[in-house]
Amino acid sequence: MLEEKRVVDQIEVTGQGFIGVQTINVILRDGVEVARSYHRKMIAPGDDLSAELPDVVSHASIAWTPEVVAAYKAAQVKPALDVAK
């Protein structure tokens, strides 16, 4: 019988509040590992966490204070170019 497991291998929080997540997908056949793959992604402050594993949500609830999320969103706003000059 084939079974697939997704395991959080590493979680990092940067100074700007981004969360780096490395997961391992393990394929087992009759309890014996037959394949393994690694995946890495970055999650920005305030992103949707509904599809994330509980460990990731837990880190975000600590790292993403209202101030961190507001600072990230403010940094994303780019001033309009003044083309009248």
C-alpha positions as CSV (number, residue, x, y, z in Angstrom):
1,M,0.0,0.0,0.0
2,L,1.3,3.5,-0.9
3,E,1.3,6.3,1.6
4,E,2.5,9.9,1.3
5,K,3.5,12.0,4.3
6,R,4.3,15.7,4.3
7,V,6.6,16.8,7.2
8,V,7.8,20.3,8.1
9,D,11.5,20.0,8.2
10,Q,12.5,23.6,8.8
11,I,10.9,26.9,9.7
12,E,12.8,30.2,9.7
13,V,11.5,33.7,10.4
14,T,13.5,36.6,8.9
15,G,13.9,40.0,10.4
16,Q,11.2,41.4,8.1
17,G,8.7,38.7,9.2
18,F,8.9,36.4,6.2
19,I,8.6,32.7,7.1
20,G,10.7,30.2,5.2
21,V,9.3,26.7,5.2
22,Q,11.0,23.6,4.1
23,T,8.8,20.5,3.8
24,I,9.7,16.9,2.9
25,N,7.3,14.7,1.0
26,V,7.9,11.0,1.8
27,I,6.4,8.2,-0.2
28,L,6.1,4.9,1.6
29,R,5.3,1.5,0.2
30,D,4.3,-1.0,2.9
31,G,6.0,1.2,5.5
32,V,9.3,1.4,3.6
33,E,10.4,4.8,2.1
34,V,10.7,4.6,-1.7
35,A,11.0,8.3,-2.5
36,R,11.6,11.7,-0.9
37,S,11.4,15.2,-2.2
38,Y,12.1,18.6,-0.6
39,H,10.1,21.8,-1.2
40,R,10.9,25.3,0.1
41,K,8.8,28.4,0.0
42,M,8.6,31.9,1.6
43,I,5.4,33.2,3.1
44,A,5.0,37.0,3.4
45,P,3.6,38.7,6.5
46,G,-0.2,38.7,6.3
47,D,-0.5,35.9,3.7
48,D,-3.3,33.4,3.9
49,L,-2.3,30.4,6.1
50,S,-5.4,28.3,5.6
51,A,-3.5,25.6,3.6
52,E,-0.5,25.6,6.0
53,L,0.4,23.0,8.5
54,P,-0.2,23.8,12.2
55,D,3.5,24.4,13.0
56,V,3.7,27.1,10.3
57,V,0.5,28.8,11.6
58,S,1.9,28.7,15.1
59,H,5.1,30.5,14.1
60,A,3.2,33.1,12.1
61,S,0.9,33.8,15.0
62,I,4.0,34.8,17.1
63,A,6.1,36.5,14.3
64,W,3.3,38.4,12.5
65,T,2.4,41.1,15.0
66,P,0.2,43.9,13.7
67,E,3.3,46.1,13.4
68,V,5.2,43.6,11.3
69,V,2.2,43.1,8.9
70,A,1.6,46.9,8.7
71,A,5.3,47.5,7.9
72,Y,5.3,44.9,5.2
73,K,2.2,46.2,3.6
74,A,3.5,49.8,3.8
75,A,6.7,48.7,2.1
76,Q,4.7,47.3,-0.8
77,V,3.1,50.6,-1.7
78,K,5.1,52.3,-4.3
79,P,4.8,56.1,-4.8
80,A,3.2,57.2,-8.1
81,L,5.6,58.6,-10.7
82,D,5.3,62.3,-11.3
83,V,5.2,62.3,-15.1
84,A,4.1,66.0,-15.3
85,K,7.7,67.2,-14.9
